[in-house]
Structures are given as structure tokens and as C-alpha cells.
Amino acid sequence: MTRFNERTLTEASATPRTAEPEAPRPRATLALTSAATAVALMTYTAPMVTLPDIAAALHTPLSAQAWLLNGTPLGLAALLLVAGSLADDYGRRRIFLAGTFALGITTALSALTSSTLLFTLTRIAQGASSAALLASGLGLIVHAFPTPRGRLHATGVWGAFVSGGIALGPLVTGAMPDWRVAYGVLGAATLVVAALGVRTLTESRAPRGGRPDLAGAVTFGLALVALVAALTLGRDGWLRAPVGLLLLAAVLLVGVFALVERRGATPMIDLGLLRHRPFLASSAGGLFTGFAVIGLFSFLPALLQQTLGLSAMDTAWLFLLWSGLSFAVALQARRLAGRVSSRHQLALGFLLHAAGVLTMLGALDSGSWVRLLPGLVIAGVGSGLLNAALPLLSVESVPAARAAMGSGAQQTFRYIGSCAGVALTIAIATSTSGGLAHGADIAMAVSAGLAVLAAGSVVVLRERA
């Protein structure tokens, strides 16, 4: 009996224990996911200050420049939901690494493009890759930080790096001698982060069984393409037949998507969550952040260059005042926990954005960039509050096992809003008879109005007692 026990113990000690999940490393997980998120957002914002140079190099007409900016958010919005579901079902580490490697490759390929179509396609691929990275990243964080206090700290840091990436993207791109070099550098940096993640991250999942919801992904993606195309073509006349047909197609495809999700065994999104007020507040917050905030600030740097005659680097430094403050505020906003709810923090962020944007009215027509400074400061503080509150609210609004799906849903609405906001901002700013400065004022007024509406909606959507 003694010999049997000794042999059994010896064999057991010699057998690799592959069945046991490896314990997560919280600090390393937070560092890698935050770094990858920052690089993804740098790639996202890279064209903001170099849009005139990219459009000139690719011979892109003004009416098509929305596609140069909208490629990445289109890919993000189309695949974030399915990426979140795939991450939960098949492994968050696996999806995160695949997305990070793909982002590095597609970003580098952007530097080699020679036409508007090819550049837009690589930007859409970057968005799809970023979708895998962002949705699974928050899922990895939630698994690594299981306690509410740890999760609060981690999501606050992650949200700050969203702002940090937005801040650094235009600055790094503007500092490069050419926009193609900038894309090569960003691609290489992404691949380095991916390589570090291979040795650092541990796997986690919450499988539901079944197959990926490809039908839902296709119908949802087509609906987004139809919507963005309608908003882009609307610049040349909103009552034209192609615009109306595209809007009708978008509505019909959304209806088909809802039907597919209702009948599917493993849908990208549980439509029952739409009856859950915290989830609605998270979704509304993401939608209006994209529509009112990202939509305006994506095209504002190009407007500054065209109306005030600023260089790409000068514009990047000015833009850093807004995005840098957003990063600093998001990093410190976790101190508000327990005193200010995520919903009220969102509402305050939207109101500050509205106040900042209204302060900037008339600045572009004045010929002086100094007039922009107070508004950029106020709006930057508001953006920081938004970026800190949204990731925490997104993971709190769904069960912990579906954290990646909750993150994907909130960010999907964020980038749907971004696609629509960019197209609408360009259409308003470039189609008014009073010139770009006057058009920019109208676009800023619309952005402020949307932000006020958003503040009211997230406060109303409070959970019933």
C-alpha cells in the first residue's frame, strides 16, 4: 500500500497540471491591456491632424474625406459585439492577442496604400482588429480584478489610457516627417505590445456553447455601412433618392439584426438587456459620446488648419490641451467613487463638454487660436469624466461573466455614434454658405445640444428602486 501511494504521488508530481487555469497577474494584465488600448486609440486618432496631407496624397475629394476618418470606427462598431462574445466563449487572451497582432499588421499596411479605397479598407481592418483588442481587454481586466475596489481602480486606469491614446495619436503623427512613417511606427509599436502579451497574459473565458453569431455580425455591419454612406452622401443633399434608400436599408437591416438576435441560440447581444436601465444608460452614454464628442473633435483639427492656418504639429499641441486634460482627469476620477455615481459622472461630463464647446463659438472666425483655450480646457475635463465613467458602467451593467460583451456593447454604441457624428460634422461644416468657420460654429452648437440631451437621458435612466 505504501509503495502504491509513493508511485501514485511520483506520477502525479511528474504530470503537468494543464487542466488547472493559470492564475492571472493583475498588474501585468492591466499594464498590457492599457498599453494596447492606448496604441489602438493612437491609431484611431492618427489621421486627425494629417487629414489634409492624407487627402492630398490620395487625391481624396472633400465629399469623400469622411471615409478617411470613418474607416476605423466603422470596423469597430461592426465587430465589437461579436468580438466581445467570441472573447467570452473562446478565450479573452486568444482574441486579445489575435486583435493586437492584426492591428499592428494592418496599421503598417496603411502606410503603403495609394488610393482612398485602399486606405479606407485598411482603416476598416484596423477597426475590426481594435474591436477584438478593446472588447477582450476589459474582460481580461475584470477577470484579473475580481473585487469591486480592484475593478474600480483598474477600469479607471484603463479609461485614462483611452484618453491618453487619443492625446498621443495626433502628437506622434504630427511629429513624424510624413504620415506614412507615422503609420509604420504605430504598426511596429503594436506588434511589440502583442509580443509582450504572449508571455504575460493568462487565459479566461465564460463559454455559453454554440457557434459564433455570424449572421448577426453581417447584418449589423451592413446596417452600419448603409447608415454611414447615407450620412456621407447627405452633404450633397439630404432629399436625394440614394440618401433615402440608404437610410431605409439601414432601418430594415437593423430590424433583420434584431430578428436574428432574438432567434439565435448564442446572440451577439442579449436583447433582454435593453429592458435593464443601467445597460441602457451605458449604451446611451457610449452613443452620445461618439455622436457629440468624438464626432466633433475628429474633424475639428482639420478645421483649425484650414481656417486658422495652423500646421499639423501646431494643431496637435493645441489638441493636446483637450485630450491631455481628458487623460489626467480620467486617471483621477476614480476618487469620485462612492460620492458620485457613474451615471451622474457621465451627466456632468456631457454638460462640461457642452459648456466648453459653446465657449468656442466664434473662435475660428476670429482668426486667433487663443480664443479656443478656455473651451478646450472645459471640454477636456468633461471628456475625462466620460472616459472614466463609461468602462465602469459598462461592466457593472451586465453579469460579471459577460463583461466582454458588456464592454463590446457600450463601445459599439460609442463608435456607431462616432461614425454618424463625423459624417454629420463634416456635412454641416462644409455645406453651409457662410464658409468653414460659420459651418464649424453650427456643428459645435449641434454637438452642445446633443451633449445636453445625453446628460438628461443618462440621469433619467436610473435603476428603479
TIBAZA-442554 format. One record per residue: x, y, z of N, C-alpha, C, O in turn; residue in three letters. Coordinates in steps of 0.2 Angstrom, whole numbers, plus 5000, padded with zeros to 4 digits. Atoms other than C-alpha are relative to their C-alpha. Example, Ala and Ser with C-alpha at 12.3 -4.5 7.8 and 13.67 -1.06 7.14 Angstrom:
# residues 2
500449945000506249785039500450065000500950055003ALA 499649944999506849955036499650055003499950115004SER 
# end
This chain:
# residues 465
500449945000500050005000500450065000500350114997MET 499649945000501450125004500350014994500450074991THR 499749995006502350084988499550034995499750074990ARG 500549985005500750114978499950085001499950124996PHE 500149934998500550284987500650044997500550104994ASN 499449965002502350334983500050014993500250064990GLU 500050005007502150284965499550054997499750094992ARG 500549965002500550374963500250085001500150124996THR 499849934999501250534971500550024995500650084993LEU 499449995005502850524960499750024993499950064990THR 500349995007501750504944499650075000499750104995GLU 500449935000500650654949500450065000500350114997ALA 499649945000502050764953500450014993500650074991SER 499750005006502850724936499550024994499850044989ALA 500549995005501250754926499950085000499750105005THR 500149935000501050934920499250015002498849984999PRO 500749984998499451014928499750054995499650114997ARG 500349955005498751094912499350015001499150064998THR 500849994999496951074917499950065005499350095004ALA 500149944995497151204931500150064996500750074993GLU 499949935003496951384925500650035003500650035009PRO 499549964997498451494927499750065003499350095001GLU 500249954996498251624940500250074996500750074994ALA 499849945004498151804932500450045004500550045010PRO 499549954997499451934935499750075000499750104994ARG 500449935001498352094939500450064997500250094992PRO 499649945002499752224937500249994993500250044989ARG 499850025007500452144921499450014995499550034990ALA 500650005004498752124914499750074999499650094993THR 500249935001498252304917500550044996500350084992LEU 499549975004499852364910500049994993500050034989ALA 500050025007499752264894499450024997499450054991LEU 500649985003497952294891499950084999499750104994THR 500049935001498152484894500450024995500250074991SER 499549985005499652494883499749994993499850034989ALA 500350025006498752404869499450054998499450074993ALA 500549965001497252514871500250074998499950104994THR 499849935001498252674871500350004992500250054989ALA 499750015007499152614854499450004995499450034990VAL 500650005004497452574847499750074999499550084993ALA 500349935000496752744851500550054996500250104993LEU 499549965004498352824844499949994992499950044988MET 500150025007498052734828499350034997499350064992THR 500649985002496252784828500050084999499750104994TYR 500049935001496652974830500650024996500650094995THR 499549985004498152974819499950054994500250104993ALA 500149965006497353054804499750075002499650114997PRO 500349944998496553194814500450064998500150114995MET 499649955002498053314811500350004993500650054991VAL 499750015007498653244795499549994994499749974989THR 500550015005496953234786500250044993500150014988LEU 499849965007497453374773500549974996500549964990PRO 499550045004499053284769499849944997500049924992ASP 500350075002498253114768499650014994499649984988ILE 500549995005496853184757500450024993500250004988ALA 499649985006498153274745500449944997500449944991ALA 499650065002499253114744499649954996499849924991ALA 500550055003497753004740499550034995499149994992LEU 500549975005496853134729499349995002498949984998HIS 500750014998495353124740499650065000499850115003THR 500449945000493953244737499750025006499649975010PRO 500349984993493153344751499449965002499349945008LEU 500650044999491553244749500149935003499749905006SER 499850074998492453084752500549995006500749945009ALA 499650004994493553134767499849975006500149955010GLN 500350034994492353074780500249925000500349905005ALA 499850075000492852894774500749995003500949945006TRP 499350004997494652934779500049995007500449965010LEU 500150004993494152964796499549945003499649925009LEU 500650044998492652844797500249934999499849885002ASN 499950075001493552684792500149965006499849915007GLY 499950044994494152634809499450005005499349945007THR 500650014996492652674819499449964997499049935000PRO 500550045003491552584806500249935002499849895003LEU 499850074998492652424809499949995007499749935009GLY 500150014993492552454827499349985002499149935005LEU 500750014998490652474828499749934997499349905001ALA 500350065003490352324816500249945004499849895004ALA 499850074997491352194826500150005008500349955010LEU 499950004993491452254844499549955004499849915008LEU 500450044997489952154849500249934999500249895004LEU 499850075001490451994841500749985003500849935005VAL 499350014997492252014847499949995008500249955010ALA 500150014993491552034865499849935001500049895006GLY 500350064999490551874863500549944999500649895002SER 499450055001492051774855500550005005500749955007LEU 499550004994493151834869499849965006500149925009ALA 500350044995491951764882500049934999500149895003ASP 500150075002491651604873500749964999500749905001ASP 499550045002493351554866500750035003501250005001TYR 499449984996494651654877500250074999500350094993GLY 499949935001494951834880500750014998500950064994ARG 499349995002496851814879500149994993500450024989ARG 499950025007496751724862499750064996500150084991ARG 500349945004495551864855500450065000500550104996ILE 499649944999496652004863500650004996500850044992PHE 499450005004498251944855499950004993500350034989LEU 500250005007497451904838499950074998500150094993ALA 500249935002496752084838500650045000500750084995GLY 499549955000498352164843500549984995500850034992THR 499650015006499452074830499750024994500150054990PHE 500449985006498152104817500050084999500150114994ALA 500049925000498152294822500750024997500750074994LEU 499349985002500052304820500149994993500450044989GLY 499950025007500052224803499650054995499850084991ILE 500449965004498552324796500250085000500150114995THR 499849944999499252484803500650024995500750074992THR 499449995004500952464794499850004993500150034989ALA 500350015007499952414778499750074998499850094992LEU 500349945001499152584779500550054997500350094992SER 499549955002500752674776500249984992500550024989ALA 499850025007500952584759499450014995499550004989LEU 500549995004499252624752500150064995500450114996THR 499949955005499052734736499350034998499350074993SER 500749985002497152764735499650015006499749985011SER 500449994995495752824745499649935002499549925008THR 500450064998494852654744500549955004500349925009LEU 499550054997496452554749500150035007500149995012LEU 499949974993496752674764499449995004499449975010PHE 500650014997494952664769499949925002499749915008THR 500150074999494952474768500549985006500349945010LEU 499550014995496552464779499850035007499950005012THR 500249974994495752584792499449965002499349955009ARG 500650044998494152474792500349935004500149915009ILE 499750064997495352324796500350025006500349975011ALA 499849984993496152424810499550005005499649985011GLN 500650004996494452454817499849935002499749925008GLY 500250074998494052264817500549975004500349945009ALA 499450034995495752224825499950035007500050005012SER 500149974994495452354838499449985004499449985010SER 500650034996493752284842500249945004500049945009ALA 499850064997494552124846500450025007500349995012ALA 499549974995495852214857499650035006499750015012LEU 500349964995494652334866499549955004499549965010LEU 500550034996493252214870500349945004500049935010ALA 499750054996494352074876500450035006500549995011SER 499649974995495452194886499750015006499949995012GLY 500449994994494152244898499849935003499749935010LEU 500150064997493652064900500649975004500549945009GLY 499450034996495452014905500150045006500350015011LEU 499949964994495452164917499549985006499749975012ILE 500550024995493852104926500249945003500049935009VAL 499750064998494551934927500650005005500649975010HIS 499449994996496151994935499950045006500250035011ALA 500249964994495252114947499349985002498950025000PHE 500650034998493852014955499650045005499050045005PRO 500449964995493452134969499850074997500150104993THR 500249945002492452294967500550065000500650104996PRO 499549954999493852404974500550004994500750054991ARG 499550015005495152324962499850024993500150054989GLY 500349995007493952334947500050084999500150104994ARG 500149935000493652524951500750034998500750074994LEU 499449975001495452564951500349984993500550024989HIS 499850035007495852454935499650034995499950064990ALA 500449975005494452524925500150074999500150104994THR 499849935000494952704930500650014996500750054992GLY 499349995003496752674924499949984992500150024988VAL 500250025007496052584908499750064996499950084990TRP 500349945003494952734904500450064999500450104994GLY 499549955001496352854907500449994994500650044990ALA 499650025006497352764894499750014993500050024988PHE 500449985005495952784882500150084998500350094992VAL 499949935001496152974884500750014998500950054994SER 499349995001498052954884500249984992500650024989GLY 500050025007497952864867499850064995500150074990GLY 500349945004496853004860500550065000500550104995ILE 499649945000498053134866500749994996500950044993ALA 499450015003499653054860500049994992500550004988LEU 500050015008499053004842500150054996500650054992GLY 499949945005498953174834500750035001501050054997PRO 499449974999500553224843500649964997501049994994LEU 499550055004501553074837500050014993500550014990VAL 500150005007500853084820500350074997500650074992THR 499849935002501153274819500850015000501150054996GLY 499349994999502953254825500449964994501049974993ALA 499650045005503453124811500050054993499650094992MET 499949965006504153194794499549984995499450024990PRO 500550025005502753104784499549955004499649925008ASP 500650044997501053024788500149924999499949885003TRP 499950075001501652864781500549975005500549915007ARG 499550024995503152854793499649995006499849945010VAL 500450004994501952884807499649935001499649905006ALA 500450065000500852734802500549945001500349895004TYR 499550054999502452624801500249995007500349945010GLY 499750004993503052674818499449975005499549935009VAL 500650024996501252644826499949924999499849895004LEU 500150075002501152474817500649965004500449915007GLY 499550034996502852424825499950005007500049955010ALA 500149994993502452484842499449955002499549925007ALA 500550054998500852374842500249935000500049895004THR 499850075000501752224837500549985006500549935008LEU 499650014994502952244851499649995006499749945010VAL 500550024994501452254864499849934999499749905004VAL 500350065001500752104856500549945002500349895005ALA 499450054998502452004858500050005008500149945010ALA 500050004993502452054876499449975003499549935009LEU 500650034997500752004879500049925000499649895004GLY 499950075001501151824873500249975007500049915009VAL 499650034994502251794889499650025006499850005011ARG 500249964994501251904901499349985002499149975008THR 500750014999499351874899499849935001500149884999LEU 500350074999498351724906499350004997499050054996THR 500650005003496851654898499450005005499549985011GLU 500650004997495051674904499450004995499550024990SER 500650005004493351634897499449995004499449975010ARG 500650024997491551614901499549974994499050004992ALA 500450035006490851494887499349995001499149975006PRO 500750015000489051484883499849944995499349924996ARG 500250065005489151344869499750034994499550094994GLY 500349975006488551364852500650034995501150034997GLY 499549975005489351444836500050085000499550115003ARG 500049935001489851624833499450034996499250004992PRO 500549975003488451744828500250044994500250104994ASP 499849975006489051774810499450044997499650094994LEU 500549975004487351814803499850075004499750125000ALA 500149934996487151954817500550054998500450114997GLY 499549955002488852024813499950034993500150084992ALA 500049975007488552034794499450054999499550104996VAL 500549955000486852114796500150075003499950125001THR 499849944996487452234809500550044996500450114996PHE 499549965003488952284799499750034993499950094992GLY 500349975006487952314783499650065002499550114998LEU 500449944997486752424793500450065001500250114999ALA 499649954999488152524798500350044994500450104994LEU 499749975006488952544781499450044996499650104994VAL 500549965003487252604774499950065004499850115000ALA 500149944996487052724788500550064999500450114998LEU 499549955001488752804786500050034993500250084992VAL 500049985007488652804767499450064999499550114996ALA 500549955000486952904769500250065003500150125000ALA 499849944997487653024781500650044996500650104996LEU 499549975004489153054770499850034993500050094991THR 500349985006488153074754499550065001499450104997LEU 500549944998486953194763500350065000499950114999GLY 499749935001488253334762499850034993499750094993ARG 500249975006487653354744499350004999499050014993ASP 500749995000485853354748499649945003499749885001GLY 500350054996484853264761499349974997499149914999TRP 500650035003483253234750500149964994499649954990LEU 499850045006484153144736499849935001499849905007ARG 500250074999483552964732500549965003500349925007ALA 499550054997485152874736500150015007500249965011PRO 499949994993485252954753499449975004499449935009VAL 500650034997483452904757500049925000499849895004GLY 500050085001483652724750500549975005500449925008LEU 499550034995485252704761499750005007499949965011LEU 500350004994484352764776499549955002499449925007LEU 500550064999482952644773500349935001500149895004LEU 499650065000484152504770500349995007500349935010ALA 499750004993484952544787499549985005499649945009ALA 500650024995483252534796499849934999499749905004VAL 500350075001482752374788500649955002500449905005LEU 499550044998484452294791500150005008500249945011LEU 500050004992484352344810499449955002499549925007VAL 500550054998482652254810500249934999500049895003GLY 499850075002483352104802500549975006500549925008VAL 499550024995484852104815499649995007499849945010PHE 500450024994483552114829499749935000499649905005ALA 500350075001482651964822500549955001500349895004LEU 499550054999484251864821500249995007500349945009VAL 499850014993484751904838499549975005499649945010GLU 500650034996483051864845500049925000499849895004ARG 500150075001483051694837500749965001500649905001ARG 499350044999484951644839500149975006499950005011GLY 499850044994485551524851500550045004500550045010ALA 499449964997487151624855500050074997500550084993THR 500049945003486751804850500650045002500850045008PRO 499549954998488051944850499850045006500250055010MET 500349964994486952044862499449975002498949954998ILE 500750024997485551984874499650065000499650115003ASP 500549945001484152104868499650015007499350065008LEU 500449994993483352074886500450055004500050085008GLY 499649944997484752194892499750074999499850115003LEU 500349935002483852334883499450025005499250085005LEU 500549984995482552324897500350025007500050035012ARG 499649994994483952344910500250075000500750094996HIS 499849935000484152534914500750015000501050064997ARG 499349985000485952534919500449984993500850024991PRO 499750025007486352444902499850054995500250074991PHE 500249955004485352574893500450075001500650104997LEU 499649944999486252714902500749994997501050044995ALA 499350015003487952634897500050014993500450044990SER 500149995007487352624879499950074998500250094993SER 500249935002486652794878500650055001500850094997ALA 499449964999488252864886500549994995500850044992GLY 499550025006489352774873499850044994500250064990GLY 500249975006488252834859500150074999500350104994LEU 500049935000488153014863500750025001500950084999PHE 499349995000490053014867500350004993500650054992THR 499850005007490352964850499750054995500150094992GLY 500449955004489053074842500250075001500350114997PHE 499949934999489353234851500750025001500950074999ALA 499349984998491153224857500549984995500850024992VAL 499550025004492153114846499950024993500350044989ILE 500149985007491253164830500250074999500550084993GLY 499849945001491653344833500750015000501150044995LEU 499349994999493453334839500449964995501049974994PHE 499750035005493853214825500250044994500750044991SER 499949965005493653344812500250075002500550114997PHE 499849934998494053504822500750014999500950074996LEU 499349995001495953484820500150024992500550074991PRO 499949985007495753494801499750074999499950104995ALA 500349935000494553644803500550055002500550114999LEU 499649954997495853734813500650014995500850074994LEU 499549995005497153704800499850044994500250084991GLN 500349975006496053764786499850075001499850114997GLN 500349944998495353914795500550055003500550115002THR 499549964996496753974806500750004997501250034999LEU 499350015003498253914795500549975004501149985003GLY 499550034995499053814809500349944996500049914992LEU 499750065003500253674804499849945004499449955009SER 500250064996499953494809500349995007499949975011ALA 499750004994501153504823499750055005499650035011MET 500349954996500453664830499349985002499049995008ASP 500750034998498653584829500149955005499649945009THR 500050054995499253434838500250025007499950005012ALA 499949984993499953534853499450045002499250035008TRP 500649974997498353634854499549955001499149955007LEU 500450064998497353474853500249965006499749945010PHE 499750044994498453404867499750035006499650005011LEU 500349974994497653534879499449975002499249965008LEU 500750034999495953454877500149925002499949905007TRP 499950074999496553274876500449985006500349935010SER 499650014994497953284889499650015007499749985011GLY 500449994994496753364902499549945001499449925006LEU 500450065000495553214897500349955004500149915008SER 499650054997496953094902500150015007500049965011PHE 499949994993497353174918499450005005499449975010ALA 500650004996495553194924499849935000499549915006VAL 500250075000495153014919500449965005500149925008ALA 499550034996496652954929499850015007499949975012LEU 500249984993496053044945499349995001499150005007GLN 500750004998494153024943499849945004499249945007ALA 500250064996494152854952499950035007499649995011ARG 500149974993494252964968499350025001499150035007ARG 500749984999492453014965499649945002499049955004LEU 500550064998491852834968499850005007500150025012ALA 500350004994490652824982499750065002499350075006GLY 500349944999490253004981499650024994499150064995ARG 500349985006489753024963499949944996500349904995VAL 500150065004488852884954500350014993500450064990SER 499750005007489452834936499550044996499750084991SER 500549965004487852904929500050075001500050114996ARG 499949934999488053074937500650034998500750084995HIS 499349985003489853074932499950014993500250064990GLN 500150005007489353044914499650074999499850114994LEU 500349945001488053184915500450065001500350114997ALA 499649954999489253304922500550014994500750074992LEU 499550005006490553264908499650034994499950074991GLY 500349985006489253294895499850085001499950114996PHE 500149934999488753464902500650045000500650104997LEU 499449975000490553514904500250014992500550064990LEU 499850005007490853464885499550064997499850104993HIS 500449955003489353574880500250075002500250114998ALA 499849934998489953724890500650024997500750074994ALA 499449995003491653704883499950024993500250064990GLY 500149995007491053694865499750074999499950104994VAL 500449935001489853844867500550065001500550114998LEU 499549954998491353944874500550014993500750064993THR 499650005006492253904857499750044994500050054989MET 500349975006490953984846500350064998500450115002LEU 499749945003491654114835500750005000501050054997GLY 499349994999493454074839500349994993500850024991ALA 499750015007493854004821499950064995500350074991LEU 500149945004493154164813500450065003500450114999ASP 499649954997494154274825500750004997501050064998SER 499450005003495754224817500649995006501249995004GLY 499550014995496554184834499949945004499349925006SER 500150064996496854014842500050015007499749965011TRP 500149994993496954094859499349995003499249985008VAL 500750004998495054104859499849935002499249935005ARG 500250074999494953914859500249985007499949935009LEU 499750034994495953894875499549985006499549935008LEU 500550014994494553914889499549944998499449905002PRO 500550055002493353804879500449935000500049885002GLY 499750065000494653664876500249975007500149915008LEU 499950024993495053664895499449975003499449915006VAL 500650024997493253644900499849944997499649895000ILE 500250065003492853514887500549945001500249895001ALA 499550064998494453414891499849975007499949915007GLY 500250024994493853404909499449954999499449905002VAL 500650045001492153344903500249934997499949884999GLY 499850065004492953214891500349955005500249895005SER 499750044996494053144905499549965005499549915006GLY 500650034996492453114916499749954996499549894999LEU 500350055004491653024902500449944999500149885000LEU 499550065002493152914898500149965007500249905006ASN 499950044993493252864917499449965002499449915004ALA 500650024998491452834919499749944996499449894998ALA 500350055004490952734904500349935000499949885001LEU 499850074999492052574906499849975006499649915006PRO 500350034994491552554924499349994999499049935002LEU 500750015001489752574920499849944995499349914996LEU 500150055005489852454905500149935003499749895002SER 499950064997490552314916499549995006499449935008VAL 500550004995489352354930499349984998498949965002GLU 500650015002487852344919499849934997499249924995SER 500150065003488052164914500349955006500749975010VAL 499750054996488452004924500749994999501050004993PRO 499350005000490251984928500349954994500849964991ALA 499850045005490351834917500050024992500349994988ALA 500149975006489851934902500350074999500150114995ARG 499749935000491052084905500250024993500150084991ALA 499849985007491752074887499550024996499550074992ALA 500649985004490052084880499850075002499650114997MET 500249944997489552224891500550064997500350114995GLY 499549965002491152314886499950014992499950074990SER 500150005008490852274867499450044999499450084994GLY 500749965001489052344868500150075001499950114997ALA 499949934998489552504876500450044995500350094992GLN 499649975005490952534864499750004993499950044989GLN 500350005006489952484849499650064999499650094994THR 500549945000488652624853500550064999500350114996PHE 499649955001490152734855500350024993500350074991ARG 499749995007490852704838499550014995499650034989TYR 500649985004489152704830499950075000499850114995ILE 500149934999488952874837500650044996500550104993GLY 499449975003490752924831499950004992500050054989SER 500150005007490352864813499550054998499650094993CYS 500649955002488752964812500250075002500150124998ALA 499849934998489553114821500550034996500550094994GLY 499549975005491053134810499750024993499850074991VAL 500349985007489953124794499650065001499550104996ALA 500449944999488753244801500450065001500250124998LEU 499649944999490053364807500350034994500350094992THR 499849985006490853364790499550034996499650084992ILE 500549985005489253384781499750075002499650114998ALA 500249934998488753534792500550054999500350114997ILE 499449955001490453624792500150024993500350074992ALA 499749995006490753604774499450024995499550044989THR 500649995005488953634766499750065002499250084998SER 500449934999488453804774500350054996500950054994THR 499849955005488553954763500550065003500850095000SER 499649954997489454064776500849985001501150025004GLY 499350014999491153974775500149955005499749935009GLY 499850054996492053844785499950025008499749985012LEU 500149974993492153954801499350005002499149985008ALA 500750004998490253984801499749935000499449915005HIS 500250075000489953794797500249975006499949935009GLY 499850034994491053744812499650035006499549995010ALA 500449984995490053854823499449975001499149955006ASP 500650045000488453774818500149935003499749905007ILE 499950074998489253604820500249995008499949955011ALA 499950004993489853654838499450015004499349985009MET 500649994996488153714843499649935000499349925005ALA 500450075000487353544837500349955005500049925008VAL 499650044995488753454847499850025007499649975011SER 500249984993488253554863499349985001499249965007ALA 500750024999486453524860499949925002499549905006GLY 500050074999486753334859500249985006500049935010LEU 499750024994487853334874499550025006499449985011ALA 500549984994486453424885499449945000499249925005VAL 500550055001485153294878500349935003499949905007LEU 499650064997486453154883500050005008499849955011ALA 500049994992486553224901499449985003499349955008ALA 500650024998484753214903499849935000499549905004GLY 500250075001484553044896500349955005500049915008SER 499750054996485852954907499850015007499849975011VAL 500349994993485053044923499449965000499249945006VAL 500750035000483352984918500049935001499649905004VAL 499950085000483952804915500349985007500849945007LEU 499750034993484252774934499649945001499049934999ARG 500350064998483852604941499450015005499550055010GLU 500649994995482152584949500249975007500549925007ARG 499950024994482152564967499649935002499649915007ALA 
# end
